Amino acid sequence: MAHEPSKEQAEIIQSRANVILIDAVAGAGKTTTLCMTGIEACRRGLAPAAVTCLAFSDGAKKRFVEKLAEEGAPSGIAPLTIAEFALRHLRKLDTTGLFALPPLLGPAQVRDRLTEAAAAVWQRYEANGTQSDFDFGIEQSPDRIDHLFQVLRLLKATLSTHRFGDDDFASVQRFEMADELDLPVELIDICAAYERLREPEPGEFNWQTADDFVPDLVRVLDLNQGAAQQLWAPALYLIDEWHDVNAAEFALVRLLKRRARLIVVGDRDQVIDAARGAALRFSTDLFSATYPEAARLPLRRSRRFGAALARAASRLTSRPVEALDGLHTVQHKLAYDPGVPMGCARAVAAHVKSLHGAHHDVKLSDIAIVTREDDQSIDLENALIDANIPYRCEGIESYLLRPEILFMRALLHIVSGCYDTLDKDKPTVRAMVGALAAFVSMPGDAAQFDSSYLQVSRTARHDPLEQAIETVAATPASLHWFFDGIVCKPHDADTIITRNWKAKFAACVATLAERKETLATAADVLQAVRGMIDLKAAVGRAVPRRSEADAALRSIAHFAEFAAAYGNKPVEQFLQELRGRQRKLSARTDANRARAQLVLTTVRTAKGQEWNHVIVPYLQHGEFPRSADLAEERRFLYVAMTRAQESLTLCQPDEAHRRMWSPLLHGAEARA
């Protein structure tokens, strides 16, 4: 082994327990410890092929592979993602005749099936006279279909899709499921219709995607109790990042463990991946109930950060967190005035400059700004651009290209008649046309476009959305025609809801055009749009999940504040300002691709990574924490804090605004 095991690691490696839960803290060497355990098992005589190493993501699998090589593991130990592991078993069942492996569909084919399912649900609603405000016209809205993909992925991860065949699902369970997941019931109905198309008979599937491998294998094993006996039976399971396990994956491990040893490692305070169905109960209470004989062995000592940060993490999590001797992490408190526009963002940019300037060995790539949510990046991006600090967004889209911002930008173009900033900028045009299609609607049938529109780009395309992109990219001024003559034009296939929204947006733009002389600035136009359009409802159509819709609304609000903060410029000048910022960002990104750039990311994306210097902004009420669930918010803050190695900077309002301080750091809630 490359590393000498610590006392805690040695106890784990030497343990003979059949089931072991390694209760680790951030940076404690979780993956390394699993690798050491597997190597020791092989040294004792276990064949490498009898060791199954599993991870829950491609990134975690990659780290597993790297650590095995680093520790000198036998070449026969090859980590898999749990989806790859499930697919291997499905193929094995196919060879035995116990399961017919269906074809694997690509994203475009799945989109067609989802569109078919949505149309079927709409027709059923119409036939039954069911009232609904939901817009089922999803076929020309890639963003809405992407959100539907996410919902379907979550339902599969939680095994909720297995309930779609129950007799009482349509009458009872669909509403319970919608309430539990905070989703429109119509989305649940579409997913149910999709799954019934995919699984017409229990355990028989017409097609699969990678998201189906684990839940489908669980389904088959539940329906055929003898099928598991036909599968491989490893002697040792080593499972990394156990805190990321969801219902489907937990069920699969339970079904396939049989007589094998099971060793899992996780950090219960890093359970923040609700989007994939991860929940604390699977890695804690349910694990204990399923394996009451399990040995619980700790990894309390972090190899990433120093004692001061370890004490802070202990206070936050109410469990022991220690640090290796000799490590030191400096903690900073950065105060800002929340009443000043961009107060926090500018303080952060100045702090980055001081970090970078004070120490010659600090590269910008050593620094990460970790936000609670991606909508908080707008002011930060603008402050970094103003300060000439090169940065890259990791796991988030730059605010300049987010659908909700591009939708507002498109309205500014249409109202002002200024389109020159879109010249030769096909990436922005592509995203902007897609945003209009998502927020309003557009027909999916190419025959519904008139001939003059098709002639603009000279080459007619079968896909209307692609045709619209080519048209506007070639002639940016046609964006107005696209909005008025395609997006807002009523069609026979429109639902009543779609017609109403088209009318609302058309009336909004017409009113803005009439008031053009009085709406002198971009901030005035954006404020007028917010006054005329129920943006909460509009965003909810394009972004069905409430938490994501709330984040999009915050982005729009920040964008309007940005327009007001930058001199209340006329619309044309503001669009030039945006284009200039986009060019600066693109130029710096291209020029610095192989050089050091600061990382701007979110807590979810930062999990599993580390940087020398970490800055956590907006530690104030309503920003961090974001929800009323302070236990979950503490986990988010714990993940953010424990990415730091040499310095951690926590940004909070100044003394004059103590009432806005985050309860995660202050008051009874923090002490609890």
C-alpha positions as CSV (number, residue, x, y, z in Angstrom):
1,M,0.0,0.0,0.0
2,A,1.2,3.5,-0.8
3,H,0.0,4.9,2.5
4,E,0.5,3.7,6.0
5,P,-2.9,3.1,7.5
6,S,-4.0,5.3,10.4
7,K,-5.2,3.7,13.6
8,E,-8.8,4.1,12.5
9,Q,-8.1,2.7,9.0
10,A,-6.2,-0.3,10.5
11,E,-9.2,-1.2,12.7
12,I,-11.4,-1.2,9.6
13,I,-9.0,-3.2,7.5
14,Q,-8.5,-5.8,10.2
15,S,-12.2,-6.1,11.1
16,R,-13.8,-9.5,10.3
17,A,-17.4,-8.2,10.6
18,N,-19.7,-9.4,7.8
19,V,-21.3,-5.9,7.4
20,I,-19.4,-2.7,8.1
21,L,-20.6,0.9,7.9
22,I,-17.7,3.3,7.9
23,D,-18.9,6.5,9.4
24,A,-16.6,9.1,7.9
25,V,-16.1,12.9,7.9
26,A,-15.1,15.0,4.9
27,G,-11.6,14.5,3.7
28,A,-11.0,11.5,5.9
29,G,-9.8,9.2,3.0
30,K,-13.0,7.3,2.5
31,T,-12.1,5.8,-0.9
32,T,-8.5,5.1,0.1
33,T,-9.8,3.1,3.1
34,L,-12.0,1.0,0.9
35,C,-9.1,0.4,-1.4
36,M,-6.9,-0.7,1.5
37,T,-9.6,-3.1,2.7
38,G,-9.9,-4.7,-0.7
39,I,-6.2,-5.1,-1.1
40,E,-6.0,-6.7,2.3
41,A,-8.8,-9.1,1.4
42,C,-6.8,-10.2,-1.7
43,R,-3.7,-10.5,0.4
44,R,-5.6,-13.0,2.6
45,G,-6.4,-15.1,-0.5
46,L,-9.6,-13.6,-2.0
47,A,-9.5,-13.5,-5.8
48,P,-9.6,-10.0,-7.2
49,A,-12.6,-11.0,-9.4
50,A,-14.5,-11.8,-6.2
51,V,-14.3,-8.1,-5.1
52,T,-17.0,-5.8,-6.4
53,C,-16.3,-2.1,-6.1
54,L,-19.3,0.2,-6.7
55,A,-19.8,3.9,-6.9
56,F,-22.9,6.1,-7.6
57,S,-21.5,8.4,-10.3
58,D,-18.9,8.4,-13.1
59,G,-16.8,10.9,-11.1
60,A,-16.8,8.7,-8.0
61,K,-15.9,5.7,-10.1
62,K,-13.0,7.6,-11.6
63,R,-11.7,8.5,-8.1
64,F,-12.1,4.8,-7.1
65,V,-10.0,3.7,-10.1
66,E,-7.3,6.3,-9.3
67,K,-7.1,5.4,-5.6
68,L,-6.9,1.7,-6.4
69,A,-4.0,2.3,-8.8
70,E,-2.3,4.6,-6.2
71,E,-2.5,2.0,-3.5
72,G,-1.2,-0.8,-5.8
73,A,-4.3,-2.9,-6.0
74,P,-4.4,-6.1,-8.1
75,S,-5.5,-5.4,-11.7
76,G,-8.5,-7.6,-11.4
77,I,-10.4,-5.2,-9.1
78,A,-12.4,-3.0,-11.5
79,P,-14.9,-0.5,-10.0
80,L,-18.2,0.0,-11.7
81,T,-21.0,2.5,-11.3
82,I,-24.1,0.8,-9.8
83,A,-25.9,1.4,-13.2
84,E,-23.1,-0.5,-15.0
85,F,-23.3,-3.2,-12.4
86,A,-27.1,-3.6,-12.9
87,L,-26.7,-3.7,-16.7
88,R,-24.2,-6.6,-16.4
89,H,-26.8,-8.6,-14.4
90,L,-29.6,-7.8,-16.8
91,R,-27.5,-9.1,-19.7
92,K,-26.8,-12.2,-17.6
93,L,-30.5,-12.8,-17.1
94,D,-31.0,-12.3,-20.8
95,T,-28.6,-15.1,-21.6
96,T,-30.5,-17.4,-19.2
97,G,-33.9,-16.6,-20.7
98,L,-35.2,-15.1,-17.5
99,F,-35.4,-11.6,-19.0
100,A,-35.6,-10.2,-22.5
101,L,-33.1,-7.3,-22.7
102,P,-34.9,-4.4,-24.5
103,P,-33.3,-1.9,-27.0
104,L,-31.5,1.1,-25.5
105,L,-33.0,4.4,-26.7
106,G,-31.2,7.7,-27.1
107,P,-32.4,11.0,-25.8
108,A,-34.2,12.0,-29.0
109,Q,-36.2,8.8,-29.1
110,V,-37.1,9.2,-25.4
111,R,-38.3,12.7,-26.1
112,D,-40.6,11.3,-28.7
113,R,-42.0,8.8,-26.2
114,L,-42.5,11.5,-23.6
115,T,-44.3,13.7,-26.1
116,E,-46.5,10.8,-27.0
117,A,-47.3,10.2,-23.3
118,A,-48.1,13.9,-22.8
119,A,-50.5,13.9,-25.7
120,A,-52.2,10.8,-24.4
121,V,-52.7,12.4,-21.0
122,W,-54.1,15.6,-22.5
123,Q,-56.5,13.6,-24.7
124,R,-57.7,11.7,-21.6
125,Y,-58.2,14.9,-19.7
126,E,-60.2,16.3,-22.6
127,A,-62.3,13.2,-22.9
128,N,-63.1,13.1,-19.2
129,G,-63.6,16.9,-18.9
130,T,-60.8,17.2,-16.4
131,Q,-59.9,20.8,-15.7
132,S,-56.2,21.6,-15.8
133,D,-54.0,24.7,-16.0
134,F,-51.1,22.6,-17.2
135,D,-49.7,23.1,-20.7
136,F,-49.2,19.7,-22.3
137,G,-47.6,21.2,-25.5
138,I,-44.0,20.1,-24.5
139,E,-42.7,18.9,-27.9
140,Q,-41.1,22.2,-28.9
141,S,-39.7,23.1,-25.5
142,P,-36.3,21.3,-24.9
143,D,-36.1,22.9,-21.4
144,R,-39.5,21.6,-20.4
145,I,-38.7,18.1,-21.7
146,D,-35.4,18.3,-19.8
147,H,-37.2,19.1,-16.6
148,L,-39.6,16.2,-17.3
149,F,-36.5,13.9,-17.7
150,Q,-35.4,15.0,-14.3
151,V,-38.7,14.3,-12.7
152,L,-38.8,10.8,-14.4
153,R,-35.3,10.1,-13.2
154,L,-36.3,11.0,-9.6
155,L,-39.4,8.8,-9.8
156,K,-37.3,5.8,-11.0
157,A,-34.7,6.4,-8.3
158,T,-37.3,6.4,-5.6
159,L,-39.0,3.3,-7.2
160,S,-42.2,5.3,-7.5
161,T,-42.6,4.1,-11.1
162,H,-43.2,0.6,-9.8
163,R,-46.5,1.9,-8.3
164,F,-47.9,3.0,-11.6
165,G,-49.5,-0.4,-12.2
166,D,-51.4,-0.4,-8.9
167,D,-55.1,-0.6,-9.1
168,D,-55.6,2.5,-7.0
169,F,-52.8,4.6,-8.6
170,A,-55.0,6.8,-10.8
171,S,-57.5,7.5,-8.0
172,V,-55.3,7.9,-4.9
173,Q,-51.5,7.5,-5.3
174,R,-51.0,10.1,-8.1
175,F,-52.1,12.9,-5.8
176,E,-50.0,11.6,-2.9
177,M,-47.0,11.3,-5.1
178,A,-47.4,14.9,-6.4
179,D,-47.8,16.3,-2.9
180,E,-44.7,14.4,-1.7
181,L,-42.5,15.6,-4.5
182,D,-44.0,19.1,-4.8
183,L,-44.9,18.6,-8.4
184,P,-48.0,19.2,-10.6
185,V,-50.1,16.0,-10.7
186,E,-50.1,16.3,-14.5
187,L,-46.4,15.6,-14.5
188,I,-47.0,12.5,-12.5
189,D,-49.6,11.4,-15.0
190,I,-47.3,12.0,-18.0
191,C,-44.6,9.9,-16.3
192,A,-47.1,7.2,-15.5
193,A,-48.3,7.1,-19.1
194,Y,-44.7,6.9,-20.3
195,E,-43.9,4.0,-18.0
196,R,-47.0,2.1,-19.1
197,L,-45.8,2.5,-22.7
198,R,-42.4,1.2,-21.6
199,E,-43.6,-1.6,-19.4
200,P,-46.9,-2.9,-20.8
201,E,-46.7,-6.1,-18.7
202,P,-45.0,-6.4,-15.3
203,G,-41.3,-7.1,-15.8
204,E,-41.4,-6.8,-19.6
205,F,-40.0,-3.6,-21.1
206,N,-40.2,-2.2,-24.6
207,W,-37.1,0.0,-24.2
208,Q,-34.5,1.1,-21.6
209,T,-32.3,4.1,-20.8
210,A,-29.3,4.1,-18.4
211,D,-31.7,5.4,-15.7
212,D,-33.7,2.2,-16.0
213,F,-31.0,-0.4,-15.3
214,V,-31.2,-0.3,-11.5
215,P,-35.0,0.0,-11.0
216,D,-35.7,-2.5,-13.8
217,L,-33.3,-5.1,-12.2
218,V,-35.0,-4.6,-8.9
219,R,-38.4,-5.0,-10.6
220,V,-37.3,-8.3,-12.2
221,L,-35.8,-9.7,-9.0
222,D,-38.9,-8.8,-7.0
223,L,-41.2,-10.5,-9.6
224,N,-38.9,-13.6,-9.9
225,Q,-37.5,-14.6,-6.6
226,G,-35.3,-17.3,-8.2
227,A,-33.6,-15.0,-10.7
228,A,-31.0,-13.8,-8.2
229,Q,-29.6,-17.3,-8.0
230,Q,-28.6,-17.1,-11.7
231,L,-26.4,-14.0,-11.1
232,W,-22.8,-13.6,-10.0
233,A,-22.2,-13.8,-6.3
234,P,-19.1,-11.9,-5.3
235,A,-17.5,-12.5,-1.9
236,L,-17.0,-8.8,-1.0
237,Y,-18.8,-5.6,-1.9
238,L,-17.0,-2.3,-1.4
239,I,-19.4,0.7,-1.9
240,D,-18.1,4.3,-1.9
241,E,-20.0,7.5,-1.1
242,W,-22.8,5.5,0.6
243,H,-24.5,8.8,1.6
244,D,-25.6,9.1,-2.1
245,V,-27.6,5.9,-2.1
246,N,-31.2,6.1,-3.2
247,A,-34.2,3.7,-2.8
248,A,-33.6,1.8,-6.0
249,E,-29.9,1.3,-5.3
250,F,-30.5,0.3,-1.7
251,A,-33.0,-2.2,-2.8
252,L,-30.6,-3.7,-5.3
253,V,-27.8,-4.0,-2.8
254,R,-30.2,-5.7,-0.4
255,L,-31.4,-8.2,-3.0
256,L,-27.9,-9.1,-4.3
257,K,-25.8,-9.1,-1.1
258,R,-26.8,-12.6,0.0
259,R,-23.8,-14.2,1.8
260,A,-21.2,-11.7,0.7
261,R,-19.4,-9.3,3.0
262,L,-20.6,-5.7,2.6
263,I,-18.5,-2.7,3.5
264,V,-19.8,0.8,2.8
265,V,-18.4,4.2,3.6
266,G,-20.2,7.5,3.7
267,D,-20.6,10.8,5.5
268,R,-24.2,11.3,6.7
269,D,-23.7,15.1,6.7
270,Q,-23.1,15.1,3.0
271,V,-26.6,13.9,2.1
272,I,-27.6,16.8,-0.2
273,D,-28.4,15.0,-3.5
274,A,-32.1,14.9,-3.3
275,A,-32.4,15.4,-7.1
276,R,-31.2,11.7,-7.5
277,G,-33.4,10.5,-4.7
278,A,-30.6,10.3,-2.0
279,A,-32.1,10.5,1.5
280,L,-30.6,10.3,4.9
281,R,-32.8,7.4,6.0
282,F,-31.3,5.0,3.5
283,S,-27.7,5.3,4.7
284,T,-28.7,5.4,8.4
285,D,-32.0,4.1,9.8
286,L,-32.9,1.7,7.0
287,F,-29.3,0.4,6.9
288,S,-29.5,-0.3,10.6
289,A,-32.8,-2.0,10.4
290,T,-31.7,-4.2,7.4
291,Y,-28.3,-5.1,8.9
292,P,-28.7,-4.9,12.7
293,E,-25.5,-6.9,13.1
294,A,-23.4,-4.3,11.2
295,A,-20.3,-2.9,12.8
296,R,-20.0,0.9,12.8
297,L,-16.4,2.1,12.6
298,P,-15.5,5.7,12.4
299,L,-13.1,7.8,10.2
300,R,-13.1,11.0,12.3
301,R,-9.8,12.5,11.2
302,S,-9.8,14.7,8.1
303,R,-6.6,14.9,5.9
304,R,-7.9,18.0,4.1
305,F,-8.3,20.8,6.6
306,G,-6.9,22.0,9.9
307,A,-8.0,21.9,13.5
308,A,-9.9,25.2,13.6
309,L,-12.1,24.2,10.7
310,A,-12.5,20.7,12.2
311,R,-13.9,22.3,15.4
312,A,-16.3,24.5,13.3
313,A,-17.5,21.4,11.4
314,S,-18.0,19.6,14.8
315,R,-20.2,22.5,16.0
316,L,-22.2,22.5,12.8
317,T,-22.8,18.7,12.7
318,S,-22.8,17.9,16.5
319,R,-20.4,15.0,15.9
320,P,-16.6,14.6,16.3
321,V,-14.5,15.9,13.5
322,E,-10.7,16.0,13.9
323,A,-7.8,17.0,11.8
324,L,-4.3,15.5,11.2
325,D,-1.5,17.2,13.1
326,G,0.3,19.9,11.2
327,L,-2.7,20.9,9.0
328,H,-3.8,24.5,9.4
329,T,-6.8,26.2,7.7
330,V,-7.2,30.0,8.2
331,Q,-10.8,31.2,8.7
332,H,-12.0,34.6,7.5
333,K,-15.2,36.4,8.1
334,L,-16.0,38.8,5.3
335,A,-18.6,41.5,6.2
336,Y,-20.7,43.3,3.6
337,D,-23.6,45.8,3.5
338,P,-26.6,43.9,2.1
339,G,-28.3,47.2,1.5
340,V,-25.7,48.2,-1.1
341,P,-26.3,46.8,-4.6
342,M,-23.8,44.0,-5.3
343,G,-22.3,44.6,-1.8
344,C,-21.5,41.0,-1.2
345,A,-20.3,40.3,-4.7
346,R,-17.9,43.2,-4.8
347,A,-16.5,42.3,-1.3
348,V,-15.9,38.8,-2.6
349,A,-14.1,40.1,-5.8
350,A,-11.9,42.3,-3.6
351,H,-11.1,39.4,-1.3
352,V,-10.1,37.3,-4.3
353,K,-7.8,40.0,-5.5
354,S,-6.2,40.2,-2.0
355,L,-5.7,36.5,-1.8
356,H,-4.2,36.3,-5.3
357,G,-2.0,39.4,-4.8
358,A,-0.8,38.7,-1.2
359,H,0.7,35.3,-2.0
360,H,2.6,34.7,-5.2
361,D,2.0,31.0,-5.1
362,V,-1.8,31.3,-5.0
363,K,-3.2,30.7,-8.5
364,L,-6.7,31.7,-9.4
365,S,-7.5,28.0,-9.9
366,D,-6.7,27.4,-6.3
367,I,-9.8,29.6,-5.4
368,A,-13.4,28.5,-5.5
369,I,-16.6,30.5,-4.8
370,V,-19.2,28.0,-3.6
371,T,-22.8,29.3,-3.7
372,R,-25.9,27.8,-2.2
373,E,-27.8,28.0,-5.5
374,D,-26.8,29.0,-9.1
375,D,-29.1,32.1,-9.1
376,Q,-26.7,33.7,-6.6
377,S,-24.0,33.9,-9.3
378,I,-25.4,36.9,-11.2
379,D,-23.9,39.6,-9.1
380,L,-20.8,37.5,-8.5
381,E,-20.2,37.1,-12.3
382,N,-20.6,40.8,-12.9
383,A,-18.3,41.7,-10.0
384,L,-15.6,39.3,-11.3
385,I,-15.9,40.7,-14.8
386,D,-15.7,44.2,-13.5
387,A,-12.6,43.3,-11.5
388,N,-11.0,41.5,-14.6
389,I,-10.8,38.2,-12.7
390,P,-11.0,35.3,-15.1
391,Y,-13.4,32.6,-14.0
392,R,-15.2,29.5,-15.2
393,C,-18.6,28.3,-14.2
394,E,-18.5,24.7,-13.1
395,G,-21.8,22.8,-12.9
396,I,-23.8,25.9,-13.6
397,E,-24.7,28.0,-16.6
398,S,-23.4,31.6,-16.8
399,Y,-26.4,33.8,-16.1
400,L,-26.0,35.4,-19.5
401,L,-27.2,32.1,-21.1
402,R,-29.8,30.9,-18.6
403,P,-33.3,30.4,-20.2
404,E,-35.1,32.8,-17.9
405,I,-32.5,35.6,-18.5
406,L,-32.5,35.0,-22.2
407,F,-36.3,35.2,-22.3
408,M,-36.1,38.7,-20.7
409,R,-33.2,39.7,-23.0
410,A,-35.4,38.6,-26.0
411,L,-38.2,40.9,-24.8
412,L,-35.7,43.8,-24.6
413,H,-34.6,43.1,-28.2
414,I,-38.1,42.9,-29.5
415,V,-39.3,46.1,-27.7
416,S,-36.3,48.2,-28.6
417,G,-35.9,46.9,-32.2
418,C,-32.2,46.6,-31.5
419,Y,-30.8,43.3,-32.9
420,D,-27.2,44.1,-33.9
421,T,-25.8,42.6,-30.7
422,L,-27.0,39.2,-31.9
423,D,-25.0,39.3,-35.2
424,K,-22.8,36.3,-35.7
425,D,-23.7,35.0,-32.2
426,K,-25.4,31.7,-33.0
427,P,-24.9,30.2,-29.5
428,T,-26.9,33.0,-27.9
429,V,-29.5,32.9,-30.7
430,R,-29.9,29.2,-30.3
431,A,-30.4,29.5,-26.5
432,M,-32.7,32.6,-26.9
433,V,-35.0,30.9,-29.4
434,G,-35.2,27.9,-27.2
435,A,-36.1,30.1,-24.2
436,L,-38.9,31.7,-26.1
437,A,-40.2,28.3,-27.1
438,A,-40.1,27.2,-23.5
439,F,-41.8,30.2,-21.9
440,V,-44.5,30.7,-24.5
441,S,-44.9,27.9,-27.1
442,M,-44.4,27.1,-30.7
443,P,-45.9,24.5,-33.1
444,G,-44.2,21.2,-33.7
445,D,-45.4,20.8,-37.2
446,A,-43.3,22.5,-39.9
447,A,-46.4,22.9,-42.1
448,Q,-47.6,25.5,-39.7
449,F,-44.8,27.9,-40.7
450,D,-45.6,30.1,-43.7
451,S,-43.4,30.0,-46.8
452,S,-41.9,33.4,-46.3
453,Y,-40.5,32.3,-43.0
454,L,-39.0,29.2,-44.4
455,Q,-37.4,31.2,-47.2
456,V,-35.3,33.3,-44.9
457,S,-32.6,30.8,-44.3
458,R,-32.9,29.3,-47.8
459,T,-32.8,25.7,-46.5
460,A,-36.0,24.4,-44.9
461,R,-35.5,22.0,-42.0
462,H,-37.8,19.3,-40.8
463,D,-37.4,20.5,-37.2
464,P,-39.2,23.9,-36.8
465,L,-37.1,24.8,-33.8
466,E,-33.9,24.3,-35.7
467,Q,-35.4,26.2,-38.6
468,A,-36.2,29.1,-36.3
469,I,-32.6,29.1,-34.9
470,E,-31.1,29.2,-38.4
471,T,-33.5,31.9,-39.4
472,V,-32.8,34.2,-36.5
473,A,-29.1,33.5,-36.6
474,A,-29.0,34.5,-40.3
475,T,-31.2,37.6,-39.8
476,P,-31.4,38.6,-36.1
477,A,-34.2,41.1,-36.8
478,S,-36.5,38.2,-37.6
479,L,-36.6,37.5,-33.9
480,H,-39.6,39.9,-33.7
481,W,-41.3,38.1,-36.5
482,F,-40.6,34.7,-34.9
483,F,-42.1,36.0,-31.6
484,D,-45.2,37.6,-33.2
485,G,-45.8,35.2,-36.1
486,I,-44.8,31.9,-34.7
487,V,-44.5,31.8,-30.9
488,C,-47.5,34.0,-30.1
489,K,-49.7,32.9,-33.1
490,P,-52.7,30.8,-32.0
491,H,-52.9,27.3,-33.7
492,D,-55.7,24.7,-33.7
493,A,-53.6,22.3,-31.8
494,D,-53.1,24.7,-28.9
495,T,-54.6,24.0,-25.5
496,I,-56.7,26.8,-24.0
497,I,-53.9,27.5,-21.5
498,T,-51.4,27.9,-24.3
499,R,-53.7,30.3,-26.2
500,N,-54.2,32.4,-23.1
501,W,-50.4,32.6,-22.5
502,K,-49.8,33.5,-26.1
503,A,-52.4,36.3,-25.8
504,K,-50.8,37.6,-22.6
505,F,-47.3,37.7,-24.0
506,A,-48.5,39.3,-27.2
507,A,-50.4,42.0,-25.3
508,C,-47.4,42.6,-23.1
509,V,-45.1,43.3,-26.0
510,A,-47.7,45.4,-27.7
511,T,-48.2,47.5,-24.6
512,L,-44.4,47.9,-24.2
513,A,-44.2,49.1,-27.8
514,E,-46.9,51.7,-27.2
515,R,-45.1,52.9,-24.1
516,K,-41.6,52.9,-25.7
517,E,-41.1,56.6,-25.3
518,T,-41.9,56.5,-21.5
519,L,-39.9,53.4,-20.9
520,A,-36.5,55.1,-21.2
521,T,-34.3,52.4,-19.7
522,A,-33.8,48.7,-19.7
523,A,-34.7,48.7,-16.0
524,D,-38.0,50.4,-16.8
525,V,-38.8,47.8,-19.4
526,L,-38.0,44.9,-17.1
527,Q,-40.0,46.4,-14.3
528,A,-43.0,46.9,-16.7
529,V,-42.7,43.2,-17.8
530,R,-42.7,42.1,-14.2
531,G,-45.8,44.3,-13.6
532,M,-47.8,43.0,-16.6
533,I,-46.9,39.3,-16.6
534,D,-47.4,36.9,-13.7
535,L,-43.8,35.7,-13.9
536,K,-44.3,33.1,-11.1
537,A,-46.9,31.4,-13.2
538,A,-45.0,31.9,-16.5
539,V,-41.8,30.4,-15.0
540,G,-43.8,27.6,-13.5
541,R,-44.9,26.5,-17.0
542,A,-41.4,26.3,-18.2
543,V,-39.9,25.0,-14.9
544,P,-42.4,22.7,-13.2
545,R,-40.4,21.9,-10.0
546,R,-41.1,24.6,-7.4
547,S,-37.5,24.9,-6.1
548,E,-36.1,25.4,-9.6
549,A,-38.9,27.8,-10.5
550,D,-38.1,29.8,-7.4
551,A,-34.4,30.0,-8.3
552,A,-35.4,31.1,-11.8
553,L,-37.5,33.9,-10.4
554,R,-34.7,35.0,-8.2
555,S,-32.4,35.1,-11.3
556,I,-34.9,37.4,-13.0
557,A,-35.1,39.7,-9.9
558,H,-31.3,39.8,-9.8
559,F,-31.1,40.6,-13.5
560,A,-33.5,43.5,-13.1
561,E,-31.5,44.8,-10.1
562,F,-28.4,44.5,-12.3
563,A,-30.1,46.6,-15.0
564,A,-30.9,49.3,-12.4
565,A,-27.5,49.2,-10.8
566,Y,-25.6,49.8,-14.0
567,G,-26.6,53.4,-14.6
568,N,-30.2,52.8,-15.8
569,K,-29.0,52.6,-19.3
570,P,-31.3,52.8,-22.4
571,V,-32.2,49.4,-23.7
572,E,-29.9,49.6,-26.7
573,Q,-26.9,50.5,-24.4
574,F,-27.8,47.8,-21.9
575,L,-27.9,45.2,-24.6
576,Q,-24.5,46.4,-25.8
577,E,-23.3,46.1,-22.2
578,L,-24.5,42.5,-22.0
579,R,-22.9,41.6,-25.3
580,G,-19.7,43.2,-24.1
581,R,-19.7,41.2,-20.9
582,Q,-20.5,38.0,-22.8
583,R,-17.6,38.7,-25.2
584,K,-15.2,39.4,-22.3
585,L,-16.2,36.2,-20.6
586,S,-15.8,34.2,-23.8
587,A,-12.5,35.8,-24.6
588,R,-11.1,35.2,-21.1
589,T,-12.4,31.6,-21.1
590,D,-10.8,30.9,-24.4
591,A,-7.5,32.7,-23.6
592,N,-7.3,31.1,-20.2
593,R,-8.5,27.6,-21.1
594,A,-5.1,26.2,-20.3
595,R,-4.3,28.8,-17.6
596,A,-5.5,29.5,-14.1
597,Q,-9.1,30.5,-13.7
598,L,-11.2,30.9,-10.5
599,V,-14.0,28.4,-10.1
600,L,-17.5,29.6,-9.6
601,T,-19.8,26.7,-8.5
602,T,-22.6,25.5,-6.2
603,V,-22.5,23.3,-3.2
604,R,-24.0,20.3,-5.1
605,T,-21.3,20.4,-7.8
606,A,-18.5,21.1,-5.2
607,K,-19.3,17.9,-3.3
608,G,-16.3,15.5,-3.7
609,Q,-13.9,18.2,-4.7
610,E,-11.4,20.4,-2.8
611,W,-9.6,23.7,-3.3
612,N,-6.9,25.5,-1.3
613,H,-9.1,28.5,-0.8
614,V,-12.9,28.5,-0.6
615,I,-15.3,31.4,-0.3
616,V,-18.9,30.9,0.7
617,P,-21.0,34.1,0.0
618,Y,-24.5,35.2,1.1
619,L,-24.6,33.7,4.5
620,Q,-27.8,35.6,5.4
621,H,-31.5,35.0,5.9
622,G,-33.2,33.9,2.7
623,E,-30.0,33.2,0.9
624,F,-28.2,30.6,3.0
625,P,-30.3,29.0,4.5
626,R,-32.7,28.8,1.6
627,S,-35.3,26.5,3.2
628,A,-37.0,26.1,6.6
629,D,-35.3,22.7,7.0
630,L,-32.2,23.8,9.0
631,A,-30.9,20.3,9.3
632,E,-30.6,20.0,5.5
633,E,-29.2,23.6,5.3
634,R,-26.5,22.7,7.8
635,R,-25.5,19.8,5.6
636,F,-25.2,22.1,2.6
637,L,-23.0,24.5,4.7
638,Y,-20.9,21.6,6.0
639,V,-20.2,20.4,2.4
640,A,-19.3,24.0,1.4
641,M,-17.0,24.6,4.3
642,T,-15.2,21.3,4.2
643,R,-14.0,21.8,0.6
644,A,-11.3,24.2,1.9
645,Q,-7.7,23.2,2.6
646,E,-5.7,26.4,3.4
647,S,-8.4,29.1,3.9
648,L,-12.1,29.4,4.3
649,T,-13.9,32.7,4.0
650,L,-17.5,33.0,5.2
651,C,-19.4,36.1,3.9
652,Q,-22.1,37.6,6.1
653,P,-23.8,41.0,6.6
654,D,-22.0,43.6,8.7
655,E,-22.7,44.4,12.3
656,A,-25.3,47.0,11.3
657,H,-27.4,44.2,9.8
658,R,-27.1,41.6,12.5
659,R,-30.8,40.8,12.2
660,M,-29.9,39.3,8.7
661,W,-27.2,37.0,9.9
662,S,-27.6,33.3,9.0
663,P,-29.1,31.2,11.8
664,L,-26.7,28.5,10.6
665,L,-23.8,30.4,12.2
666,H,-25.6,32.4,14.9
667,G,-28.3,32.0,17.5
668,A,-30.1,29.0,19.1
669,E,-30.5,27.2,15.8
670,A,-26.7,27.1,15.2
671,R,-26.0,25.9,18.7
672,A,-28.6,23.2,18.4
